[in-house]
Amino acid sequence: LPRTDFIARTDAERYAIAVDAHGKLSWKSGAIDEDHLVVVLTESVSDAHLAHLRERGVSYVFGGRDDLDFARTLETLGRAFGIKTVLLEGGGGINGSLLDAGLIDEVSLLVHPSADGNPGTPSLFDRPRASGKGVALELTRVEQLDAGLVWLKYRVRDDAR
């Protein structure tokens, strides 16, 4: 199959974007709850995986040949689906990649009243290619919630991008 984006539909109210660079995830349908599913892939995925996604009505876009270029991916999502704002619910790896690319403008954290001292606990931002320089955040909101939860919102400072 050609390595061109496949747009199953563009009329959804909301979209669920899944990053699956190497086509390892299997999907039963083109929706997660009510959200239309769009998968971000690299061009190295198999033809069989692309056929699987098409058969199930899953849209997909290519974010790069062997590695993902998230700036390119976000441009494609905006152009193809009209997506202007993305809620990133990733792990440390994807969060760190988007932070390093200057693509995160806000960080929203829920702090749960418990502590985990296990070595190797995942971090919010894994940044293996980082220069060692941190990214400056500005606190914009603090809210205490039920059960001792605290919601913190930060803006990524412009001088940090």
DSSP file (Angstrom, degrees, kcal/mol; ACC not computed):
  #  RESIDUE AA STRUCTURE BP1 BP2  ACC     N-H-->O    O-->H-N    N-H-->O    O-->H-N    TCO  KAPPA ALPHA  PHI   PSI    X-CA   Y-CA   Z-CA
    1    1 A L              0   0    0      0, 0.0    49,-0.0     0, 0.0    47,-0.0   0.000 360.0 360.0 360.0 147.4    0.0    0.0    0.0
    2    2 A P        -     0   0    0      0, 0.0     2,-1.6     0, 0.0     0, 0.0  -0.349 360.0-118.8 -67.6 150.7    1.2    3.5   -0.7
    3    3 A R  S    S+     0   0    0     -2,-0.0     2,-0.3     2,-0.0    59,-0.1  -0.498  70.1 125.1 -91.3  66.7    2.5    5.5    2.3
    4    4 A T  S    S-     0   0    0     -2,-1.6    56,-0.1    57,-0.0     0, 0.0  -0.914  70.1 -90.1-121.5 151.7    0.0    8.2    2.1
    5    5 A D        -     0   0    0     -2,-0.3     2,-0.5    57,-0.1    56,-0.2  -0.265  35.7-145.3 -59.7 144.8   -2.3    9.4    4.9
    6    6 A F  B     -A   60   0A   0     54,-2.6    54,-2.5    52,-0.0     2,-0.7  -0.968  10.6-166.6-117.2 118.5   -5.7    7.6    5.1
    7    7 A I        +     0   0    0     -2,-0.5     3,-0.1    52,-0.2    52,-0.1  -0.891  11.4 176.0-109.4 104.6   -8.6    9.7    6.2
    8    8 A A  S    S-     0   0    0     -2,-0.7     2,-0.3     1,-0.3    -1,-0.2   0.857  71.5 -10.4 -76.8 -36.0  -11.7    7.5    7.1
    9    9 A R        -     0   0    0      1,-0.1    -1,-0.3    48,-0.0    50,-0.1  -0.980  43.0-171.1-160.8 153.4  -13.8   10.5    8.2
   10   10 A T  S    S+     0   0    0     -2,-0.3    -1,-0.1    -3,-0.1    -2,-0.0   0.248  73.5  81.9-127.6   9.6  -13.4   14.2    9.0
   11   11 A D        +     0   0    0      3,-0.0     2,-0.1     0, 0.0    -1,-0.1   0.250  59.1 125.4-103.6  12.9  -16.8   14.9   10.5
   12   12 A A        -     0   0    0      1,-0.1     3,-0.1    -3,-0.0    23,-0.1  -0.380  58.8-140.1 -72.6 149.5  -16.2   13.7   14.1
   13   13 A E  S    S+     0   0    0     21,-0.3     2,-0.3     1,-0.2    -1,-0.1   0.881  88.5  13.2 -71.2 -39.1  -16.8   16.0   17.0
   14   14 A R        -     0   0    0     20,-0.3    22,-2.1    69,-0.0     2,-0.4  -0.948  69.5-148.0-138.1 157.1  -13.7   14.7   18.8
   15   15 A Y  E     -b   36   0A   0     -2,-0.3     2,-0.6    20,-0.2    22,-0.2  -0.954   6.6-148.1-126.1 144.4  -10.7   12.6   17.8
   16   16 A A  E     -b   37   0A   0     20,-2.8    22,-2.7    -2,-0.4     2,-0.6  -0.968  19.1-157.3-108.2 119.6   -8.6   10.1   19.7
   17   17 A I  E     -b   38   0A   0     -2,-0.6     2,-0.5    20,-0.2    22,-0.2  -0.873   7.6-169.0-102.8 122.2   -5.0   10.2   18.5
   18   18 A A  E     -b   39   0A   0     20,-2.6    22,-3.1    -2,-0.6     2,-0.7  -0.942  14.5-144.5-112.6 128.6   -2.9    7.1   19.1
   19   19 A V  E     +b   40   0A   0     -2,-0.5    22,-0.1    20,-0.2     2,-0.1  -0.832  33.9 155.0 -92.8 114.6    0.9    7.1   18.6
   20   20 A D    >   +     0   0    0     20,-2.5     3,-2.1    -2,-0.7    22,-0.3  -0.586  13.9 179.2-139.1  69.7    1.9    3.7   17.3
   21   21 A A  T 3  S+     0   0    0      1,-0.3    21,-2.2    20,-0.2    23,-0.2   0.776  80.6  32.3 -48.9 -39.6    5.1    4.4   15.3
   22   22 A H  T 3  S-     0   0    0     19,-0.2    -1,-0.3    22,-0.1    24,-0.2   0.220 110.4-109.1-111.1  14.8    5.7    0.8   14.3
   23   23 A G    <   +     0   0    0     -3,-2.1    23,-0.1    17,-0.2    -2,-0.1   0.920  69.3 139.4  65.4  47.5    2.1   -0.5   14.0
   24   24 A K        +     0   0    0      2,-0.0     2,-0.3    21,-0.0    -1,-0.1   0.671  45.1  85.3 -94.6 -20.1    2.1   -2.8   17.0
   25   25 A L        -     0   0    0     -5,-0.1     2,-0.4     1,-0.0    -5,-0.0  -0.638  63.4-150.1 -91.6 141.2   -1.5   -2.0   18.2
   26   26 A S        -     0   0    0     -2,-0.3     2,-0.4    26,-0.0    -2,-0.0  -0.902  11.5-158.6-108.5 136.2   -4.5   -3.8   16.9
   27   27 A W        -     0   0    0     -2,-0.4     3,-0.1     1,-0.1    31,-0.1  -0.909  16.8-158.1-118.4 142.4   -7.9   -2.0   16.8
   28   28 A K  S    S-     0   0    0     -2,-0.4     2,-0.3     1,-0.1    -1,-0.1   0.759  78.2  -1.5 -86.4 -27.8  -11.4   -3.4   16.7
   29   29 A S  S    S-     0   0    0      2,-0.2    -1,-0.1    28,-0.0    28,-0.1  -0.912  74.9 -98.3-152.5 177.2  -13.0   -0.3   15.3
   30   30 A G  S    S+     0   0    0     26,-0.6     7,-2.8    -2,-0.3     2,-0.3   0.149  97.2  66.7 -89.3  19.3  -12.4    3.2   14.1
   31   31 A A  E     -C   36   0A   0      5,-0.3     2,-0.5    27,-0.1     5,-0.2  -0.992  58.1-155.9-141.4 148.3  -13.6    4.7   17.4
   32   32 A I  E >  S-C   35   0A   0      3,-2.6     3,-2.4    -2,-0.3     2,-0.3  -0.979  83.9 -46.0-117.7 112.9  -12.7    4.9   21.1
   33   33 A D  T 3  S-     0   0    0     -2,-0.5     0, 0.0     1,-0.3     0, 0.0  -0.509 125.2 -27.0  55.1-120.3  -16.0    5.5   22.9
   34   34 A E  T 3  S+     0   0    0     -2,-0.3     2,-0.4    -3,-0.1   -20,-0.3   0.428 117.3 103.6 -99.1  -0.1  -17.4    8.3   20.7
   35   35 A D  E <  S- C   0  32A   0     -3,-2.4    -3,-2.6   -22,-0.1     2,-0.3  -0.682  74.5-121.4 -90.3 132.5  -14.1    9.7   19.4
   36   36 A H  E     -bC  15  31A   0    -22,-2.1   -20,-2.8    -2,-0.4     2,-0.4  -0.535  32.4-123.9 -70.0 133.7  -12.9    8.9   15.9
   37   37 A L  E     -b   16   0A   0     -7,-2.8    22,-1.7    -2,-0.3     2,-0.4  -0.664  29.2-179.7 -87.5 128.8   -9.5    7.1   16.0
   38   38 A V  E     -bd  17  59A   0    -22,-2.7   -20,-2.6    -2,-0.4     2,-0.4  -0.997  13.0-155.2-125.5 124.8   -6.5    8.5   14.2
   39   39 A V  E     -bd  18  60A   0     20,-2.5    22,-2.4    -2,-0.4     2,-0.6  -0.851   6.7-144.3-105.2 135.0   -3.3    6.5   14.4
   40   40 A V  E     +bd  19  61A   0    -22,-3.1   -20,-2.5    -2,-0.4     2,-0.2  -0.875  31.9 170.6 -98.5 123.0    0.1    8.2   13.9
   41   41 A L  E     - d   0  62A   0     20,-2.7    22,-3.2    -2,-0.6    23,-0.4  -0.763  32.6-123.2-125.5 165.6    2.6    5.8   12.2
   42   42 A T    >   -     0   0    0    -21,-2.2     3,-1.4   -22,-0.3    23,-0.2  -0.726  37.3-108.8-100.0 164.8    6.0    5.8   10.6
   43   43 A E  T 3  S+     0   0    0     21,-2.0    23,-0.1    22,-0.3    22,-0.1   0.539 108.7  79.1 -71.0  -5.2    6.4    4.6    7.0
   44   44 A S  T 3   +     0   0    0     21,-0.8    -1,-0.3   -23,-0.2    22,-0.1   0.478  67.2 114.1 -82.5  -1.5    8.1    1.4    8.2
   45   45 A V  S <  S-     0   0    0     -3,-1.4   -22,-0.1   -24,-0.2     2,-0.1  -0.276  73.4-100.2 -69.3 158.0    4.8   -0.2    9.1
   46   46 A S     >  -     0   0    0    -24,-0.2     4,-1.8   -23,-0.1     5,-0.1  -0.375  17.7-123.0 -77.7 155.0    3.7   -3.3    7.2
   47   47 A D  H  > S+     0   0    0      1,-0.2     4,-2.5     2,-0.2     5,-0.2   0.864 113.5  59.4 -60.5 -36.9    1.1   -3.3    4.4
   48   48 A A  H  > S+     0   0    0      1,-0.2     4,-2.2     2,-0.2    -1,-0.2   0.889 104.2  49.4 -61.3 -39.6   -0.9   -5.8    6.4
   49   49 A H  H  > S+     0   0    0      2,-0.2     4,-2.2     1,-0.2    -1,-0.2   0.916 110.3  50.0 -67.8 -41.5   -1.2   -3.4    9.3
   50   50 A L  H  X S+     0   0    0     -4,-1.8     4,-2.4     1,-0.2    -2,-0.2   0.912 111.0  49.6 -61.6 -41.9   -2.3   -0.6    7.0
   51   51 A A  H  X S+     0   0    0     -4,-2.5     4,-2.6     1,-0.2    -1,-0.2   0.905 108.5  53.8 -62.6 -41.6   -4.9   -2.9    5.5
   52   52 A H  H  X S+     0   0    0     -4,-2.2     4,-1.1     1,-0.2    -2,-0.2   0.918 110.3  46.6 -57.8 -45.8   -6.1   -3.8    9.0
   53   53 A L  H  <>S+     0   0    0     -4,-2.2     5,-2.6     1,-0.2     3,-0.4   0.923 112.3  49.5 -65.4 -44.4   -6.6   -0.2    9.9
   54   54 A R  H ><5S+     0   0    0     -4,-2.4     3,-1.6     1,-0.2    -2,-0.2   0.915 106.8  55.5 -60.7 -44.2   -8.5    0.6    6.7
   55   55 A E  H 3<5S+     0   0    0     -4,-2.6    -1,-0.2     1,-0.3    -2,-0.2   0.806 111.1  45.4 -59.4 -29.9  -10.8   -2.4    7.1
   56   56 A R  T 3<5S-     0   0    0     -4,-1.1   -26,-0.6    -3,-0.4    -1,-0.3   0.370 116.2-110.9 -97.8   4.1  -11.8   -1.1   10.5
   57   57 A G  T < 5 +     0   0    0     -3,-1.6     2,-0.6    -4,-0.3    -3,-0.2   0.792  63.8 152.7  73.3  27.7  -12.3    2.5    9.5
   58   58 A V      < -     0   0    0     -5,-2.6    -1,-0.2    -6,-0.2   -20,-0.2  -0.812  38.1-139.3 -92.5 122.8   -9.3    3.8   11.4
   59   59 A S  E     - d   0  38A   0    -22,-1.7   -20,-2.5    -2,-0.6     2,-0.3  -0.475  23.3-171.3 -72.9 151.4   -7.7    6.9   10.0
   60   60 A Y  E     -Ad   6  39A   0    -54,-2.5   -54,-2.6   -22,-0.2     2,-0.3  -0.998  12.8-167.3-146.0 150.1   -3.9    7.1   10.0
   61   61 A V  E     - d   0  40A   0    -22,-2.4   -20,-2.7    -2,-0.3     2,-0.5  -0.952  23.7-122.8-130.5 151.7   -1.3    9.7    9.2
   62   62 A F  E     - d   0  41A   0     -2,-0.3   -20,-0.2   -22,-0.2     3,-0.1  -0.832  19.2-175.2 -98.5 130.7    2.4    9.3    8.7
   63   63 A G        -     0   0    0    -22,-3.2     6,-3.2    -2,-0.5     2,-0.3   0.295  64.8 -35.4-105.8   7.4    4.7   11.2   11.0
   64   64 A G        -     0   0    0    -23,-0.4   -21,-2.0     4,-0.2    -1,-0.3  -0.852  61.5 -89.1 154.6 170.6    8.0   10.3    9.4
   65   65 A R  S    S-     0   0    0     -2,-0.3   -21,-0.8   -23,-0.2   -22,-0.3   0.989 111.2 -14.7 -73.4 -62.8   10.0    7.6    7.7
   66   66 A D  S    S+     0   0    0      1,-0.2     2,-0.3   -23,-0.1   -24,-0.1   0.647 136.1  37.4-114.5 -27.3   11.6    5.7   10.6
   67   67 A D  S    S-     0   0    0    -26,-0.1     2,-0.4    -4,-0.0    -1,-0.2  -0.879  87.8-104.4-124.2 157.2   11.1    8.2   13.4
   68   68 A L        -     0   0    0     -2,-0.3     2,-0.7    -4,-0.1    -4,-0.2  -0.664  17.8-158.7 -87.4 135.5    8.2   10.5   14.3
   69   69 A D     >  -     0   0    0     -6,-3.2     4,-2.2    -2,-0.4     5,-0.1  -0.933   8.7-168.4-107.2 103.0    8.4   14.2   13.6
   70   70 A F  H  > S+     0   0    0     -2,-0.7     4,-2.6     1,-0.2     5,-0.2   0.811  82.9  56.6 -70.8 -29.9    5.8   15.6   16.0
   71   71 A A  H  > S+     0   0    0      2,-0.2     4,-2.0     1,-0.2    -1,-0.2   0.946 111.1  45.0 -63.1 -46.2    5.7   19.1   14.5
   72   72 A R  H  > S+     0   0    0      1,-0.2     4,-2.4     2,-0.2    -2,-0.2   0.909 112.4  52.7 -60.7 -43.1    4.9   17.5   11.1
   73   73 A T  H  X S+     0   0    0     -4,-2.2     4,-2.6   -10,-0.2    -2,-0.2   0.923 108.8  47.9 -61.6 -46.2    2.3   15.3   12.7
   74   74 A L  H  X S+     0   0    0     -4,-2.6     4,-2.0     1,-0.2    -1,-0.2   0.875 110.7  52.1 -65.3 -36.4    0.5   18.1   14.4
   75   75 A E  H  X S+     0   0    0     -4,-2.0     4,-2.5    -5,-0.2    -1,-0.2   0.923 110.8  48.3 -62.0 -43.8    0.5   20.1   11.1
   76   76 A T  H  X S+     0   0    0     -4,-2.4     4,-3.1     1,-0.2     5,-0.4   0.919 110.0  51.0 -63.3 -44.3   -1.0   17.1    9.3
   77   77 A L  H  X S+     0   0    0     -4,-2.6     4,-1.9     1,-0.2     6,-1.5   0.883 112.3  47.8 -61.7 -38.4   -3.7   16.6   12.0
   78   78 A G  H  X S+     0   0    0     -4,-2.0     4,-1.4     4,-0.2    -2,-0.2   0.927 116.2  42.5 -66.6 -45.3   -4.6   20.3   11.7
   79   79 A R  H  < S+     0   0    0     -4,-2.5    -2,-0.2     2,-0.2    -3,-0.2   0.925 122.3  36.9 -68.0 -46.4   -4.8   20.2    8.0
   80   80 A A  H  < S+     0   0    0     -4,-3.1    -3,-0.2    -5,-0.2    -2,-0.2   0.841 135.3  16.9 -79.3 -34.5   -6.6   16.9    7.6
   81   81 A F  H  < S-     0   0    0     -4,-1.9    -3,-0.2    -5,-0.4    -2,-0.2   0.446  96.2-115.3-121.8  -3.0   -9.0   17.0   10.6
   82   82 A G     <  +     0   0    0     -4,-1.4     2,-0.4    -5,-0.4    -4,-0.2   0.702  56.0 162.6  73.9  18.3   -9.1   20.7   11.7
   83   83 A I        +     0   0    0     -6,-1.5    -1,-0.2     1,-0.2    -2,-0.1  -0.602  10.7 162.4 -77.0 123.6   -7.5   19.8   15.0
   84   84 A K        +     0   0    0     -2,-0.4     2,-0.4     1,-0.3    -1,-0.2   0.649  62.1  41.8-112.5 -24.8   -6.1   22.9   16.7
   85   85 A T        -     0   0    0      2,-0.0     2,-0.4    -7,-0.0    -1,-0.3  -0.984  64.0-165.4-130.4 137.2   -5.7   21.7   20.3
   86   86 A V        -     0   0    0     -2,-0.4     2,-0.7    -3,-0.1   -12,-0.0  -0.980  13.8-149.0-125.5 132.8   -4.3   18.4   21.6
   87   87 A L        -     0   0    0     -2,-0.4     2,-0.6     2,-0.0    -2,-0.0  -0.905  22.1-150.1 -95.4 113.5   -4.6   17.0   25.1
   88   88 A L        +     0   0    0     -2,-0.7     2,-0.1     1,-0.1    -2,-0.0  -0.773  24.3 171.3 -91.1 117.7   -1.5   14.9   25.5
   89   89 A E        +     0   0    0     -2,-0.6     2,-0.1     6,-0.0    -1,-0.1  -0.485  35.6 132.9-119.6  58.4   -2.0   11.9   27.8
   90   90 A G        -     0   0    0      1,-0.2     2,-0.1    -2,-0.1    -2,-0.0  -0.353  55.2-103.3-103.6-179.5    1.3   10.2   27.2
   91   91 A G     >  -     0   0    0     -2,-0.1     4,-2.4    35,-0.0     5,-0.2  -0.278  53.6 -79.5 -90.4-175.5    4.1    8.6   29.1
   92   92 A G  H  > S+     0   0    0     31,-0.3     4,-2.4     1,-0.2    34,-2.2   0.824 124.8  55.5 -58.7 -35.9    7.5   10.1   29.8
   93   93 A G  H  > S+     0   0    0      2,-0.2     4,-2.1     1,-0.2    -1,-0.2   0.962 113.8  36.0 -65.5 -53.9    8.9    9.3   26.3
   94   94 A I  H  > S+     0   0    0      2,-0.2     4,-2.3     1,-0.2     5,-0.2   0.892 117.7  53.4 -69.1 -37.9    6.3   11.0   24.2
   95   95 A N  H  X S+     0   0    0     -4,-2.4     4,-2.2     1,-0.2    -2,-0.2   0.936 111.0  46.7 -60.0 -45.3    5.9   13.8   26.7
   96   96 A G  H  X S+     0   0    0     -4,-2.4     4,-2.7    -5,-0.2    -2,-0.2   0.879 110.2  53.2 -64.1 -39.0    9.6   14.5   26.6
   97   97 A S  H  X S+     0   0    0     -4,-2.1     4,-1.5     2,-0.2    -1,-0.2   0.923 112.3  43.6 -63.3 -44.7    9.7   14.3   22.8
   98   98 A L  H  <>S+     0   0    0     -4,-2.3     5,-2.6     2,-0.2     6,-0.5   0.864 113.4  52.0 -70.3 -34.5    7.0   16.9   22.4
   99   99 A L  H ><5S+     0   0    0     -4,-2.2     3,-1.6    -5,-0.2     5,-0.2   0.940 109.7  49.0 -64.1 -46.5    8.6   19.1   25.1
  100  100 A D  H 3<5S+     0   0    0     -4,-2.7    -1,-0.2     1,-0.3    -2,-0.2   0.826 108.3  54.8 -61.6 -31.8   11.9   19.0   23.3
  101  101 A A  T 3<5S-     0   0    0     -4,-1.5    -1,-0.3    -5,-0.2    -2,-0.2   0.476 114.8-117.6 -81.2  -1.1   10.2   19.9   20.1
  102  102 A G  T < 5S+     0   0    0     -3,-1.6    -3,-0.2    -4,-0.2    -2,-0.1   0.776  79.1 124.4  73.5  25.9    8.7   23.0   21.7
  103  103 A L      < +     0   0    0     -5,-2.6     2,-0.5    -6,-0.1    -4,-0.2   0.386  45.3  84.8-103.2   2.4    5.2   21.7   21.1
  104  104 A I        +     0   0    0     -6,-0.5     3,-0.1    -5,-0.2    -2,-0.0  -0.917  40.4 167.5-107.0 126.9    3.9   21.8   24.7
  105  105 A D        +     0   0    0     -2,-0.5    51,-1.9     1,-0.3     2,-0.3   0.554  67.0  31.4-111.2 -12.1    2.5   25.1   25.9
  106  106 A E  E     -E  155   0B   0     49,-0.2     2,-0.4    31,-0.0    -1,-0.3  -0.999  58.2-158.1-147.2 143.9    0.7   24.0   29.1
  107  107 A V  E     -E  154   0B   0     47,-2.5    47,-3.0    -2,-0.3     2,-0.5  -0.992   9.6-170.9-123.5 125.8    1.3   21.3   31.7
  108  108 A S  E     -E  153   0B   0     -2,-0.4     2,-0.4    45,-0.2    45,-0.2  -0.975  10.2-176.0-119.3 121.4   -1.6   20.1   33.9
  109  109 A L  E     -E  152   0B   0     43,-3.2    43,-3.0    -2,-0.5     2,-0.6  -0.947  20.4-156.8-123.8 137.1   -0.8   17.8   36.8
  110  110 A L  E     -E  151   0B   0     -2,-0.4     2,-0.6    41,-0.2    41,-0.2  -0.964  17.4-154.9-105.2 122.2   -2.9   16.0   39.4
  111  111 A V  E     -E  150   0B   0     39,-3.2    39,-1.8    -2,-0.6    -2,-0.0  -0.880   5.4-155.8-102.1 120.1   -0.9   15.2   42.5
  112  112 A H        -     0   0    0     -2,-0.6     2,-2.6    37,-0.2    37,-0.1  -0.754  26.8-112.9 -94.7 139.3   -2.2   12.3   44.5
  113  113 A P  S    S+     0   0    0      0, 0.0     2,-0.3     0, 0.0    36,-0.1  -0.371  83.4  89.0 -76.3  70.5   -1.4   12.1   48.2
  114  114 A S        -     0   0    0     -2,-2.6     2,-0.4     2,-0.0    -2,-0.1  -0.971  62.8-136.0-153.5 162.9    0.9    9.1   48.1
  115  115 A A        -     0   0    0     -2,-0.3     2,-0.5     2,-0.0     0, 0.0  -0.975   7.7-165.7-128.9 140.7    4.6    8.4   47.6
  116  116 A D        +     0   0    0     -2,-0.4     5,-0.1     1,-0.1    -2,-0.0  -0.972   7.1 178.6-125.1 114.4    6.4    5.8   45.5
  117  117 A G        +     0   0    0     -2,-0.5    -1,-0.1     2,-0.0     4,-0.0   0.217  33.6 135.0-100.6  16.2   10.1    5.4   46.2
  118  118 A N    >   -     0   0    0      1,-0.1     3,-1.3     2,-0.1     2,-0.1  -0.442  59.2-118.8 -67.1 131.4   10.7    2.6   43.7
  119  119 A P  T 3  S+     0   0    0      0, 0.0    -1,-0.1     0, 0.0    -2,-0.0  -0.421  98.9  30.2 -64.0 145.2   13.8    3.1   41.6
  120  120 A G  T 3  S+     0   0    0      1,-0.3     3,-0.1    -2,-0.1    -2,-0.1   0.577  78.5 161.2  82.7   8.9   13.1    3.3   37.9
  121  121 A T    <   -     0   0    0     -3,-1.3    -1,-0.3     1,-0.1    -5,-0.0  -0.440  48.5-103.5 -62.2 132.6    9.7    4.9   38.4
  122  122 A P        -     0   0    0      0, 0.0     2,-0.2     0, 0.0    -1,-0.1  -0.207  35.5-140.9 -58.8 147.6    8.7    6.6   35.2
  123  123 A S        -     0   0    0      1,-0.1   -31,-0.3    -3,-0.1     3,-0.3  -0.583  20.4-113.6-102.4 169.7    9.0   10.4   35.0
  124  124 A L  S    S+     0   0    0      1,-0.3     2,-0.4    -2,-0.2   -29,-0.2   0.868 107.0  28.0 -67.7 -36.9    6.7   12.9   33.4
  125  125 A F        -     0   0    0    -30,-0.1     2,-0.7   -29,-0.1    -1,-0.3  -0.903  64.6-171.7-134.2 103.5    9.3   13.8   30.9
  126  126 A D        +     0   0    0    -34,-2.2   -30,-0.2    -2,-0.4   -29,-0.1  -0.860  13.3 176.2 -90.8 120.5   12.0   11.4   29.7
  127  127 A R    >   +     0   0    0     -2,-0.7     3,-1.7     1,-0.1     5,-0.2  -0.630  13.6 165.2-129.9  73.4   14.3   13.5   27.6
  128  128 A P  T 3  S+     0   0    0      0, 0.0    -1,-0.1     0, 0.0   -35,-0.0   0.778  83.0  45.8 -62.9 -25.9   17.3   11.4   26.5
  129  129 A R  T 3  S+     0   0    0      2,-0.0    -2,-0.0     3,-0.0   -32,-0.0   0.348  85.9 126.3 -97.4   6.7   18.3   14.0   23.8
  130  130 A A    <   -     0   0    0     -3,-1.7     4,-0.1     1,-0.1    -3,-0.0  -0.265  66.8-127.7 -67.2 152.4   17.9   17.0   26.2
  131  131 A S        -     0   0    0      2,-0.2    -1,-0.1     1,-0.1     3,-0.1   0.460  51.0-100.8 -77.9  -1.1   20.8   19.4   26.6
  132  132 A G  S    S+     0   0    0      1,-0.4     2,-0.4    -5,-0.2    -1,-0.1   0.277  90.5 121.3  94.2 -10.3   20.7   19.1   30.3
  133  133 A K        -     0   0    0      1,-0.1    -1,-0.4     0, 0.0    -2,-0.2  -0.735  59.5-132.9 -87.7 132.1   18.9   22.4   30.5
  134  134 A G        -     0   0    0     -2,-0.4     2,-0.5    -3,-0.1    -1,-0.1  -0.185  17.8-111.6 -74.0 174.0   15.5   22.3   32.2
  135  135 A V        -     0   0    0     26,-0.0     2,-0.3    21,-0.0    25,-0.1  -0.952  30.0-125.6-111.6 125.5   12.3   23.8   30.8
  136  136 A A        -     0   0    0     -2,-0.5    21,-2.1    21,-0.1     2,-0.3  -0.523  27.0-169.3 -76.4 131.3   11.0   26.8   32.7
  137  137 A L  E     -F  156   0B   0     -2,-0.3     2,-0.5    19,-0.2    19,-0.2  -0.901  12.3-148.1-118.1 148.4    7.3   26.6   33.8
  138  138 A E  E     -F  155   0B   0     17,-2.7    17,-2.7    -2,-0.3     2,-0.2  -0.978  22.4-124.9-117.9 122.6    5.1   29.3   35.3
  139  139 A L  E     +F  154   0B   0     -2,-0.5    15,-0.3    15,-0.2     3,-0.1  -0.474  35.9 166.5 -66.8 126.7    2.4   28.3   37.8
  140  140 A T  E     +     0   0B   0     13,-3.2     2,-0.3     1,-0.3    14,-0.2   0.585  59.9  16.2-116.4 -18.2   -1.0   29.6   36.6
  141  141 A R  E     -F  153   0B   0     12,-1.5    12,-2.4     2,-0.0     2,-0.4  -0.975  48.0-173.5-160.1 141.4   -3.4   27.7   38.8
  142  142 A V  E     +F  152   0B   0     -2,-0.3     2,-0.4    10,-0.2    10,-0.2  -0.994  14.3 174.0-134.2 129.3   -3.6   25.6   42.0
  143  143 A E  E     -F  151   0B   0      8,-2.2     8,-3.3    -2,-0.4     2,-0.5  -0.983  23.5-142.9-139.5 127.4   -6.8   23.9   43.1
  144  144 A Q  E     -F  150   0B   0     -2,-0.4     6,-0.2     6,-0.2     2,-0.2  -0.771  27.3-172.4 -87.6 129.5   -7.4   21.5   46.0
  145  145 A L    >   -     0   0    0      4,-3.2     3,-0.8    -2,-0.5     4,-0.1  -0.489  32.8 -63.8-110.8-179.6   -9.8   18.7   45.1
  146  146 A D  G >  S+     0   0    0      1,-0.2     3,-1.8    -2,-0.2    -1,-0.2  -0.176 113.7  26.2 -61.4 158.9  -11.4   15.9   47.0
  147  147 A A  G 3  S-     0   0    0      1,-0.3    -1,-0.2   -35,-0.1    -2,-0.0   0.719 132.6 -65.0  60.4  26.1   -9.4   13.1   48.7
  148  148 A G  G <  S+     0   0    0     -3,-0.8    -1,-0.3     1,-0.2    -2,-0.2   0.529  90.9 149.9  79.7   4.4   -6.3   15.3   49.0
  149  149 A L    <   -     0   0    0     -3,-1.8    -4,-3.2   -37,-0.1     2,-0.4  -0.433  30.1-158.2 -69.0 145.4   -5.8   15.7   45.3
  150  150 A V  E     -EF 111 144B   0    -39,-1.8   -39,-3.2    -6,-0.2     2,-0.6  -0.996   3.8-151.7-126.3 131.2   -4.1   18.9   44.1
  151  151 A W  E     -EF 110 143B   0     -8,-3.3    -8,-2.2    -2,-0.4     2,-0.4  -0.907  15.2-173.1-105.1 120.4   -4.4   20.1   40.5
  152  152 A L  E     -EF 109 142B   0    -43,-3.0   -43,-3.2    -2,-0.6     2,-0.4  -0.932   4.8-166.8-113.9 134.2   -1.5   22.2   39.3
  153  153 A K  E     -EF 108 141B   0    -12,-2.4   -13,-3.2    -2,-0.4   -12,-1.5  -0.983   8.4-177.6-122.8 134.8   -1.5   24.1   36.0
  154  154 A Y  E     -EF 107 139B   0    -47,-3.0   -47,-2.5    -2,-0.4     2,-0.4  -0.940  19.9-140.8-127.9 148.5    1.7   25.5   34.5
  155  155 A R  E     -EF 106 138B   0    -17,-2.7   -17,-2.7    -2,-0.3     2,-0.6  -0.916  26.7-122.1-103.2 135.1    2.4   27.5   31.3
  156  156 A V  E     - F   0 137B   0    -51,-1.9   -19,-0.2    -2,-0.4     5,-0.1  -0.684  37.7-117.8 -74.7 121.2    5.6   26.7   29.5
  157  157 A R    >   -     0   0    0    -21,-2.1     3,-2.1    -2,-0.6     4,-0.4  -0.323  10.8-128.3 -65.1 141.0    7.4   30.0   29.4
  158  158 A D  G >  S+     0   0    0      1,-0.3     3,-1.2     2,-0.2    -1,-0.1   0.834 109.8  58.1 -58.2 -34.6    8.1   31.4   26.0
  159  159 A D  G 3  S+     0   0    0      1,-0.2    -1,-0.3     2,-0.1    -2,-0.1   0.554 100.3  60.3 -74.6  -4.3   11.8   31.9   26.8
  160  160 A A  G <         0   0    0     -3,-2.1    -1,-0.2   -24,-0.2    -2,-0.2   0.526 360.0 360.0 -96.6  -7.9   11.9   28.1   27.5
  161  161 A R    <         0   0    0     -3,-1.2    -1,-0.2    -4,-0.4    -2,-0.1   0.457 360.0 360.0 -94.7 360.0   10.9   27.1   24.0
